[in-house]
Amino acid sequence: MNHKLFVVPFLLPLAGACSQRPDSAPEARALAQAAEFQSTLEEDFSYPGADAIFEQLKIRLLGGDGNILLADCNGSVQQIVVYSFVRDFDDEAYCFSVRGNTGYVTLELPQFYLIRTDDTHKTEVTVNDGGRHLVETLPPPNAFEGYGQGVDPEARPATLLQIRVFP
C-alpha cells in the first residue's frame, strides 16, 4: 500500500504561531493576533444588549453574573418585580427572573419606588436615595417594599443600583 503525505499550505502559518518564540515577522503577527483574539474572550460581566434595552425600556443594565435576567412580566411569584416612575403608569413594572440560588445584577433605575421579591430567595438591594447609598435586606420572599417616593411622596427620588439574591 502506498501512502502519500499531503501538506495543506494554509495551515503552515498556524504551525509557526504555536511556537513560544517567533522566528519571523509573520509568526510574531500571528501570535499577536492570537493574543488579541484570546483577550476578547474574557468575561467582563456586562449585560448583553444593554444599550438597546435602555433605548426601549429606560432601564440601564450594567452587569451581573447572568443569574438575574430582565424578563417579560408574567405575574409569576417566581419573578422579582421592580416599579419605577420612568415608564408610563400602565406599564411601570420591570420583571426579573432568577436562575439558581444566588445571583446579582447591577443597574441604574431612577425614580424607583417599589419592589416585590420572588417566592424563593432572600433579596438584597442597593439603593441611592438622593446622594447616600443604602443597603437593605428585603422582607421575606414574595413581599413588597417601598423606597423613596414609594414610602413618602415628599422624599427624593430613589435610584435602584443592584439586586442580589441568595438562599
N, C-alpha and C positions, 0 to 999 in steps of 0.2 A: 504494500500500500504506500502510495506516495503522498506525503503531506506538504502543503505549501504554507509558508508564513506570510500573512498579509499585514502590512503596516498601513494604518489609517492616518494620513497626513494631518488632518485637523486635530488629532489628539496629541500630537507631538509637543505643542506648546504647553499643554496641561501637565505633561510628564515633567517638564523642566520646572514648572511652578511648584511642584511638590517638594523640591529640594529645600534645604534650610537656608543656604546662601546662594543667591542668584549669581550666575556667572556672566550674564549678559543683560543688556537693557530690556529686551523683550521679557525675559524672566522676571526682572525687577518690576516691570509694569504689571505682569500677571499676578505677582504676589501682592502688589499694592491694590489691584482691583479686587482680589480675593479678600484682603483685609477690609476694604471698604464695604464689600457686599456682606461680609460676616457681621460688621458692626451695625448694619441696618436691621439685623435680625434680633437685636436686643429688645427686650420688653421695656417700654417706658411707662406703662400703666395709664397711658392717655385713653380717653373714652373714644371708641371708634365712631366716626360720623358726627362728632360733637358740633362742628360748625353748622352743618345742615340742620341738626336738631335745634340749635339756638335760633337760627333764622325762622324756623317753622313754629317752634313751641315756646320760645323766650325763656328757656332754662339752659344755663351754661353748665354742661357736664365736663368736669376737668379730668377725672381719672378714677381709678379704683382697681379692685382685684378681679373684677369680672363676675362676682357672685351676687351683686345687686345691680339689676338692669332696669332701665326705663322700659315700661310695657304699656300696652293698651289697658285701660281700666275695664275690669270685667266684673266688679262687685264682689270678688272673692275675698274672704278673710285671710287668704294667704298672700295678699299684697300689702305693701306699705303705701299709704295714700297721703300725699302732701298737698296742701292748699296754699295758693298764693293769689294776691290781687292783680298780678301782672297779666293774667288771662281774663277773657270775658267771663262774666258771672256765671253763665250757663255751663262753662267748660273750664272751671278753675282748678281742677284736680290734676295732679301728676301721680302716676302709679308706678311702683317699682316691684319687680318680682325678685325673690331671694332664692338663690340656689345654694344648697349646702347649709352647714351650721353656722358659719362665720362669713363675714364679708364687709366691705365698705365701698362707698362711692363718695368722691369729693365733687362739690358742685357750688354754683352761686345761683341762688334763687331769691331775688329780692321780694319784698312785701309778703314774706312767708308768714302765715298766721295759725296754721293748724296741721297736725299730723295724726294719722291713725296707724298704729303699729299692726303688724301681721299677727296671726294667731299662734305662732310657734316660737318666736325669738324674743330675747331681750334686745331692746333697741336703745342706742345712744345717739344723740345728735349734737352737733356743734353749731351754735347759732351766734351771729353777731347782731346785737340789738342796739345799734346806734353808736358803735365805737368800741365796746368791750366784748370779748369773746366769752361765751358761756358754754360749758359742757354739762348737759343734763341727761340723766338716765330716765327714760320714759317709764310710765306706769306699766303694769303687767301687759302681756300680749293682748292684742285686739282692743286697745284702749285709745282714747283721744286725748291730745294735749295741745293747749293753745299757747301761742307765743306772740310777743309784740302786740300789735293791734287786735289780735285774736283774743287777748286777755283784757286789754284796756284800750278803748278806741282813741285815747289821748296819747298812747305810747308811741315811741318812734317805730318806724317800720323795721322789722327784723329780716335778716338775710340768713337763709339756711346754707351752711358750708359743708357739712358732712353728715352722712348717715352710716352708722356702724351697727352690725348685728352680731350676736353671739348666743350660744345655747343657754 
